[in-house]
Amino acid sequence: LPRLHLRRLIFGASDSWLPKPPARCFEREEVVGWAPEILFDIVADVELYSEFVPLCSASRIVRRHGPDRFDAVLGIGYLGLSEEYTSRVTLSRGTSPAIVVAEALDARLFTRMRSEWTFSPASAGGCRLALRVDMQLRAHSHDQLLRSVMGTFAEQQVF
């Protein structure tokens, strides 16, 4: 490969001559011993993510679109990779299941990034908690790096 193309591949610049990295989906579901409402409130509290979500280096609400919809700047950091992007977060508390959806609006790292948490009462008590993360990264180097940690990340998020 020519040096310029190799640098772009390694450092994540746009490489129109390469196919895009594939779309990825990570899913995890678990029945846990807490009420759905408690878990919903924890996941809906986006401003605290940087304190307890692995790989999250920043989390702040920048604009509200009503009580159940807002834009938040989220930061991701891992092994020298650092990126902030704005996500549109929608809270659906009164539905069954209750849902929290976050979708990236302006990410340079991702072509697509969408996470969906669902919370429903479990038949034996507690909560059936599910997390689904759909993403497609722009650069192959970033795809390889994040793919190596996303399965573990999804498992850590759902106890």
C-alpha positions as CSV (number, residue, x, y, z in Angstrom):
1,L,0.0,0.0,0.0
2,P,1.2,3.5,-0.6
3,R,2.3,5.3,2.6
4,L,-0.4,7.9,2.5
5,H,-3.1,5.2,2.2
6,L,-1.5,3.2,5.0
7,R,-1.4,6.2,7.3
8,R,-5.0,6.9,6.6
9,L,-5.9,3.3,7.3
10,I,-4.0,3.3,10.6
11,F,-5.1,6.7,11.9
12,G,-8.7,6.5,10.7
13,A,-8.9,9.1,7.9
14,S,-11.6,8.6,5.3
15,D,-10.5,5.8,2.9
16,S,-13.0,5.8,0.1
17,W,-11.1,3.1,-1.7
18,L,-11.9,0.6,1.2
19,P,-15.3,-0.8,1.9
20,K,-16.9,0.5,5.1
21,P,-16.4,-1.6,8.2
22,P,-19.5,-3.8,8.8
23,A,-22.4,-2.8,10.9
24,R,-22.2,-4.4,14.4
25,C,-24.9,-5.4,16.9
26,F,-24.2,-6.3,20.5
27,E,-27.0,-7.6,22.6
28,R,-27.4,-8.7,26.2
29,E,-30.5,-9.6,28.2
30,E,-30.7,-10.6,31.9
31,V,-33.3,-10.9,34.7
32,V,-32.1,-8.9,37.7
33,G,-33.5,-8.4,41.2
34,W,-34.3,-4.7,41.0
35,A,-37.6,-3.0,40.0
36,P,-37.7,-1.8,36.3
37,E,-38.4,1.8,37.5
38,I,-35.2,1.9,39.6
39,L,-33.1,0.6,36.7
40,F,-34.8,2.9,34.2
41,D,-33.9,5.9,36.4
42,I,-30.3,4.9,36.6
43,V,-30.0,4.5,32.8
44,A,-31.9,7.7,32.2
45,D,-29.5,9.7,34.3
46,V,-27.1,10.3,31.4
47,E,-25.2,13.1,33.2
48,L,-23.7,10.5,35.6
49,Y,-22.5,8.1,32.9
50,S,-18.9,9.2,33.0
51,E,-18.9,8.2,36.7
52,F,-19.9,4.5,36.2
53,V,-20.1,3.5,32.5
54,P,-17.0,1.8,31.2
55,L,-15.3,3.7,28.3
56,C,-17.4,6.8,29.0
57,S,-15.1,9.8,29.5
58,A,-17.8,12.6,29.4
59,S,-21.5,12.9,29.8
60,R,-23.5,16.2,29.9
61,I,-26.9,17.3,28.7
62,V,-26.6,20.2,26.3
63,R,-30.2,20.7,25.2
64,R,-33.6,19.6,26.3
65,H,-36.5,19.0,23.9
66,G,-39.1,18.4,26.6
67,P,-39.1,16.2,29.7
68,D,-38.4,12.9,27.9
69,R,-36.1,14.0,25.1
70,F,-32.7,15.7,25.2
71,D,-29.3,15.9,23.5
72,A,-26.2,14.9,25.5
73,V,-22.5,15.1,24.7
74,L,-21.0,11.7,25.4
75,G,-17.3,10.9,25.4
76,I,-15.7,7.6,24.6
77,G,-12.1,6.8,25.6
78,Y,-10.1,3.7,25.2
79,L,-6.4,3.0,24.6
80,G,-5.6,6.5,23.3
81,L,-8.8,6.7,21.4
82,S,-10.8,9.7,22.5
83,E,-14.0,11.0,20.9
84,E,-17.0,13.2,21.9
85,Y,-20.3,13.1,20.1
86,T,-23.8,14.3,20.6
87,S,-26.5,11.8,21.2
88,R,-30.3,12.3,21.1
89,V,-31.8,10.5,24.1
90,T,-35.4,9.5,24.2
91,L,-37.0,8.3,27.4
92,S,-40.2,6.2,27.2
93,R,-41.1,5.7,30.8
94,G,-44.9,5.0,30.6
95,T,-44.6,2.2,28.0
96,S,-44.3,-1.5,28.5
97,P,-41.5,-2.2,28.3
98,A,-40.0,1.1,29.3
99,I,-37.3,2.2,26.9
100,V,-34.2,4.5,26.8
101,V,-32.8,5.1,23.3
102,A,-29.7,7.0,22.5
103,E,-28.7,7.8,18.9
104,A,-25.6,9.6,17.8
105,L,-26.2,12.8,15.8
106,D,-22.8,14.1,14.9
107,A,-20.1,11.5,15.6
108,R,-16.9,11.5,13.6
109,L,-16.0,8.0,14.9
110,F,-19.3,6.4,13.9
111,T,-21.3,6.2,10.8
112,R,-24.1,4.9,13.1
113,M,-24.4,4.5,16.8
114,R,-27.7,3.5,18.5
115,S,-28.2,2.0,21.9
116,E,-31.6,0.8,23.3
117,W,-32.3,-0.3,26.8
118,T,-35.6,-2.0,27.6
119,F,-37.0,-2.6,31.1
120,S,-39.9,-4.9,31.7
121,P,-41.2,-6.7,34.8
122,A,-40.0,-10.2,35.1
123,S,-42.5,-13.0,35.9
124,A,-40.7,-14.0,39.0
125,G,-40.2,-10.4,40.2
126,G,-37.4,-8.0,39.4
127,C,-36.7,-6.8,35.9
128,R,-36.0,-8.2,32.5
129,L,-33.3,-5.8,31.4
130,A,-32.0,-5.8,27.8
131,L,-29.3,-3.8,26.0
132,R,-28.9,-3.6,22.3
133,V,-26.1,-1.5,20.7
134,D,-26.1,-1.1,16.9
135,M,-23.0,0.6,15.5
136,Q,-20.9,1.1,12.4
137,L,-17.5,2.8,12.7
138,R,-16.0,4.9,9.9
139,A,-12.4,3.5,10.1
140,H,-11.3,-0.2,10.1
141,S,-8.7,0.5,12.7
142,H,-11.3,1.8,15.1
143,D,-13.7,-1.0,14.2
144,Q,-11.1,-3.6,15.2
145,L,-10.2,-1.8,18.4
146,L,-13.8,-1.4,19.6
147,R,-15.0,-4.8,18.4
148,S,-12.5,-6.3,20.7
149,V,-14.1,-4.6,23.8
150,M,-17.8,-4.2,22.9
151,G,-18.8,-7.8,23.8
152,T,-17.3,-7.4,27.3
153,F,-18.8,-3.8,27.5
154,A,-22.3,-5.1,26.8
155,E,-21.9,-7.9,29.4
156,Q,-20.6,-5.4,32.1
157,Q,-23.6,-3.1,31.5
158,V,-26.2,-5.8,32.1
159,F,-24.9,-7.2,35.4
